[in-house]
Every structure is written in structure tokens, then in C-alpha cells.
Amino acid sequence: MVSALPPGGARAVARCDELGVAPYSDLPDSLYRGYLTPAHRAALDRVGAWMVEAGMQIRIDPAANLIGRYEGLAPDPPALIIASHIDSVRDGGRYDGPLGIMLGIEAVAALQGRRLPFAIEVIAFGDEEGSRFPAAMLTSRAVAGTLDASALDMIDAHGISVAEALAEMGLDVVEYLTAARAPGTALAYLEAHIEQGPLLEAEGLAVGTVTGIAAQLRYEITVTGTAGHAGTTSMPLRRDALAGAAEMILAVETIAGAAASDLVATVGRIEASPGAANVIPGSVTFTLDVRAGDPTRRDEAAADILEAIRAIAGPSSFPREGGVPGSQAIPSVAPVPPPSRGYSGFAQDGAGSRNLDVAITLIHDLPASPCDPALMDLLDAATTAAGHPIRRLVSGAGHDAMVMAALCPTAMLFIRCRGGISHNPAEHVDPADAEIALAVMSGFIDRLGATLDPA
């Protein structure tokens, strides 16, 4: 039983486990906790009770974020925000998001009533994943004051609008943007999160200090050829969009792999049309996601990848004056010249090209979000004091911390997860690692207090 466990990292893990099943999941046999769903509401009730038990006062803000506040020494002092997200992807893991919230609650409980020069607010953000409505980080953007009202004009897969879903929780979409915090009310932001990668495990480390969140570019690429009968169109006469896309996808892997850095590039979705077994694909659409800690390295790699894609398609696909036909402007990546770098295996100057058309559309451009150097130093010092070596690493995944950087300085602590697996039921965190993370967070809090204490 969770209630029988003593305070600490093991209890934080056990509480995540409790939230992984009904009524805290919207699916009967796996975990999915969508924003503003019955499972979300049930989770807020349970987590709110744990916050109260730890000595916090709780409230639900206009964006349906649960906020637990532990007051500081002075009246109405600025707050250290410790937060992560309570929502989950479909068939997800139990620790991605909730563990950071549970560790925040445990960090407050560990104070045992001791007050600091600042308040602590533990926030359970309602939507980071974007798994119900087609936009991510809605609720942290609302708190940071960076959310545009137009983002709320959305419906889910069942035709339910954000406004209707809020109303079911007794909230009004008209008030949503008032969740924004006033300048000066947030001292700093700390997020503890599973690494969602294998580096810490590979190096035998329990925790690491995050230096920043990688810059990310995402494109949608449409390759157009000619659909034809699979039995009557000879191979030399084909304009096979799927075969061309396959070569392009291998080029993505080759270029990203050759970088030998934190650069990663991924094709996560591909759709071929018309999708019949006896028809040559005439059109293929796939996504391209490029990330790196250094935005210049990201942009150069994206330019190289797009250059290779156009070379494979053929000379007609290269940008003429006015940009790429059929695509929108790509402001963050320098104009791509015709191929000149001699990538092995890629068609050059039309020789062996596939005579395909390609349209490239920029979906989003997320800048790198560096963590605050002074806060990173505090995390490092707390890690050393807890008896563990310092390891700094970049986050390839996006987090609420990148949004909250618009409001205040940010810090992130990564926690080892088995196999680097996340967004999967096999997601696992050792309770002993959670205990180490809690010790580092508590040390960070004490050191932050010491920087503000005039004594």
C-alpha cells in the first residue's frame, strides 16, 4: 500500500504506479490520461490530497493545472516552481511526467515545516503531451504567459472542444489565459524527469544535470510521382514515390549518423497513396524531425538533409527564385543550394535521379532552451553532496521547462530509466534512483535558499 510507505523516493515511485491504473487512466487495460478527461480529474483529486498531506495549500488554476503552495518566511514571497506534467500518451509509461510531481511533493514533505526565503509551488501541468488536443504544452504556456488565444480553438478526435472539456470541470475558457503568472512571482523553475534515453544507464549513473533542451525542426515532406499499374508499368518508366521516399529516409539516417554528435534526425510517420497492393505509389508524405543542442548544428544538418532529398527527387525539385514550389518559407534554415557536397549514394546533378516532385513544409521551429548556469551549478553541487558524480547532458525531448524559461530561470534533473525506454508500458525507474534524485532536489532547495539568505 502506498499509504504504508515512508516518505521518500520509493513512495514517489509507488504513487506513480498507483496513478497508472483506473480510475486514473482513461483506458481499461493500459495507461492513457488525457487532458480534461475523467482520469485527469481523478488524478487531480488524488495528487491534491498528497499535496495537502505534505503541508501545501492547493488550488486549480483556470487552465486546470493543480498547484500546491508551501509558503516561505516572508509574506507572499516569490516561488520556486517544481513541476512536470500529469497527462500521458496512449499506452504510455507511469513515470514520464508524474515522477517529477511526486518528487516535488516529497521535497516539500522533507522540509517538515521548515520555511525558506521563498515559497515552493508544486505544479501538475495538465497538458504537455498534446495527446488529446492537437497542440502540446498548452497549460505551461498558459502559466508562462506565452499562449495565444487562438490555440484554444481546437477539438479532440470526438469533436469535443477545449471550451466544452473545461466546462465539464467547472472552468471557463474565457478565463484560460488568466492562468499567466505575473512577472516576479516565480524565482526559478525546477523539473525532475526521467531521461527518456539510455545515456545515464550506459554510464552507470542515477542522475544528471540537464544543460538545455535541444533545438528542434519538424517538416512535412510530400513526394509526388505517378501512380500506375503494378503489372504493366516497366521498371525504367516508373516514377515511384515510395521508392524515392525510401531512399530519402535512408539519406536522413546517413547524414544524421555521420555527425557523431548529439544531433538526431527521425522520420516518424509515412503515408503512401493510393495504398493498393497492385498500384505503384503516386504520392508519399512523411515527417522529418531534426534536433541538436546547438541550433547551428541542427540547421546545417537540416540543410544537408533537404539538399539530399531534393537531389534524390531530381533537378526539378531544387528551389527556384521564390522558394520551394508547393512549400512555405523556411526562415530558420539557410537557403539550400543545388547539391555539391558529393554525398555517397545520393543522386547528383540529376544523374540517376528519380524524376519526382517534392514539397517541403516547415511544421515548427523550436529554439534551443538552455538551462540557467547558476542553477546548474547548484544541481551539480547537490549531486556531489549526495555522493554521486556530476554528469551534464542535453535533453533531446521537449519539456515544460522550455516553455517556463520565458518566465524565469530554469533547471532540470534527469533520472535514469531502464533501457532508456519511455512512452511505453515498459518504462521503469528504480526507487533507489528516485531516492537519489530526491536528495539532489533537497540539496538544490537548501542551496538556493542559502543564496537568498542575507545571513
Sequence and secondary structure as in RCSB ss.txt:
>XXXX:A:sequence
MVSALPPGGARAVARCDELGVAPYSDLPDSLYRGYLTPAHRAALDRVGAWMVEAGMQIRIDPAANLIGRYEGLAP
DPPALIIASHIDSVRDGGRYDGPLGIMLGIEAVAALQGRRLPFAIEVIAFGDEEGSRFPAAMLTSRAVAGTLDAS
ALDMIDAHGISVAEALAEMGLDVVEYLTAARAPGTALAYLEAHIEQGPLLEAEGLAVGTVTGIAAQLRYEITVTG
TAGHAGTTSMPLRRDALAGAAEMILAVETIAGAAASDLVATVGRIEASPGAANVIPGSVTFTLDVRAGDPTRRDE
AAADILEAIRAIAGPSSFPREGGVPGSQAIPSVAPVPPPSRGYSGFAQDGAGSRNLDVAITLIHDLPASPCDPAL
MDLLDAATTAAGHPIRRLVSGAGHDAMVMAALCPTAMLFIRCRGGISHNPAEHVDPADAEIALAVMSGFIDRLGA
TLDPA
>XXXX:A:secstr
 GGGS SSHHHHHHHHHHTTSTTS SSSSS    TTSHHHHHHHHHHHHHHHHTT EEEE TT  EEEEE  SSS
S  EEEEEEE    TT  SSTTHHHHHHHHHHHHHHTT   SSEEEEEEES SS SSSS S HHHHHHHT   GG
GG  B TTS BHHHHHHHTT  GGGGGGG   TTSEEEEEEEEE SSSHHHHTT SEEEEEEE EEEEEEEEEE 
  EETTTS GGG   HHHHHHHHHHHHHHHHHHT SS EEE   EEEES  TTEE  EEEEEEEEEESSHHHHHH
HHHHHHHHHHHHH GGGS BTTBSTT    TTS    S  S  TTS BTTBT    EEEEEEEEEE  EE  HHH
HHHHHHHHHHTT    EEEE S  HHHHHTTTS EEEEEE  GGG  SSTT    HHHHHHHHHHHHHHHHHHHH
HH   
